[in-house]
Amino acid sequence: MSLARKFATVGGATLGSRIFGFARETFMAAALGTGPMADVFYAAFRFPNLFRRLFAEGAFNAAFVPLFSKEIEANGVDGAKRFSEEVFGVLFSALLIITIAMQLAMPWLVRWVIAPGFADDAEKTALTVRMAIVMFPYLMCMSLTAMMSGMLNSLHHFFAAAIAPVFLNVVMIAALLYGLWVGADPREIAWYLSWSVLVAGVLQLGVVYVGVRHAGINIGFRRPKMTPNVKRLLWLAVPAAITGGITQINQIIGQAIASGKEGAIAALQYADRIYQLPLGVVGVAVGVVLLPELSRALKGGHVKEAGNIQNRSIEFVLFLTLPAAAGLWMLSDAIIRVLYERGAFSAENTAVVASILAIYGIGLPGFVLIKALQPGFYAREDTKTPMRFTMVSVVINSGLAITLFPMIAERGIATAEAAAGWINTILLFSTLVWRGDLVWEWALARRTALLLVATGVMAAALFYALPYASPWLQPGSHLLTQVLALACLLGIAMVVYFACAFAIGGADLGMIRRNIKRKPKSAVPPPAES
């Protein structure tokens, strides 16, 4: 199966999740706007999300997948099953302890870490504490989900793991619709959303568990024991957990700073949801598929093949994210107005969120390239180097956010995150090249330059097209008219970019087919596709 098809499988499922995410945020904008209840809910939800990235997705995508792949290569499915049971016993026990400890410490955490800006409002602080306690067990569900997703990805069963996140958005949308239907006030709706997060976590865990059973592995509970394999996993997972949660770490820092201004947390979240679409569809797809592919190639001694896979992934990322970044910059105001401006979400909210989205657009290629570069370290069982670079970017993000927030408010936090993301990308790329793990290709550099030219042409086309579409994008226009006008602008952008990119040689169909497609060379044939 080609990398393109694997990217499409994961990216397609992720796209479905992001579309439901858009619907969720649209309902939330209408129900809560950027008011105090929106700030409370997002502040409480960010914390379990942070730990999900730190202890679940980052750690297991980086540490568990290479070791699980090695067990499959060395000892077959039986060895992989034994290893997964050892990990499951330790992980379940550790998560139970962490969950209880964090819930007991939640009042202190909210006051000093999650939202110190709420300290002067006792009611706001108390609500944040209670909602965070309700949602924190979501971490336990999602950490176990991440482990089983890593197993499915290593076994070439990508769909179940990719589709599971859809359930979070579906359940939250159901909670929002129920709240709007019964005429609940913002405080009641925030409570419905908090409980829906916990319900969604249980459903996601159920989906991947069924997927693992379908893949031929039935996980049983073993008494927690620090076996050599588990010790190796923990040795790799601790730095990987920090690295994998870089975006969430920077966002929690930004949230703590933004909590000093009412509405700032919600504004950052609404913009974040938009740029998460290309970040999720491209970045998550590349990260999920690339790590097991690189691990398998390197374990089989196919070093040249591994280098080719890495470069083709970088090429794929740039081909799709450069125009997406320019589109977010040029169309930020129109996108926010069409998606959010109704109900409690005002024109003033649109101006603020659109400015944040434009800045996130600048950082988008860097954020996605991190997903394509980190597997080059993880597949070689090096999780410490990306962790060091992550810490550098966290320091830069913190310093810039603290400096810029008093001057340009929410835009300062977005600027800090974008700058930190690009610095992390540069450090990862230069280190891989310096070590010889990433072969420099002048052909790739040339195509990148040509893709930048095509992106510039696309941005110019949007600049001239926007005044003609502007009358149909105004708040007084019918929603369908606004959607059609925005769709026309996006269509123009896509036609101009792809036509220019192929015309000047930034991309060609033969190159894409030749470079992305590959045949597996592992000694042990992979399991059948799900």
Secondary structure, DSSP 4 states (H G I P E B T S, - for coil): --HHHHHHHHHHHHHHHHHHHHHHHHHHHHHHTTSHHHHHHHHHHHHHHHHHIIIIIHHIIIIIHHHHHHHHHHHHHHHHHHHHHHHHHHHHHHHHHHHHHHHHTHHHHIIIII-GGGTT-HHHHHHHHHHHHHHTTHHHHHHHHHHHHHHHHHTT--HHHHHTTHHHHHHHHHHHHHHHHTT--HHHHHHHHHHHHHHHHHHHHHHHHHHHHHTT-----------HHHHHHHHHHHHHHHHHTHHHHHHHHHHHHHTTSTTHHHHHHHHHHHHHHHIIIIIIHHHHHHHHHHHHHHHTT-HHHHHHHHHHHHHHHHHHHHHHHHHHHHHHHHHHHHHH-STT--HHHHHHHHHHHHHHHHHHHHHHHHHHHHHHHHTTT--HHHHHHHHHHHHHHHHHHHHHHHHHTHHHHHHHHHHHHHHHHHHHHHHHHHHTSS---HHHHHHHHHHHHHHHHHHHHHHHHHHHHHHHHSTTS-HHHHHHHHHHHHHHHHHHHHHHHHHHTS--HHHHHHHH------SSPPPPP-
